Amino acid sequence: MTTIETLTTKQIKALRAEAIAAGDYRQADICDRALATDAVDQDGNEIALADWTVEQARAAIVEAINDAEAQA
């Protein structure tokens, strides 16, 4: 089971890639926020859901990963 403490950048990037492939841009935005140190992306665009803290985004990712593992 993944926790916020054990969540890795590799897991976040993998989930982001899966989300984009599935057309789930909301989840991709959450991943971007979890990876970000500020509220803009590499092009200077404001990241959707930037009002979330990095911690909140990481918690949402942990939930998504654990849900996917439970369904496997």
Summary of the structure (lengths in Angstrom):
residues: 72
radius of gyration: 11.7
end to end distance: 12.8
largest distance: 37.3
contacts: 178
relative contact order: 0.20
helix: 58%
strand: 3%
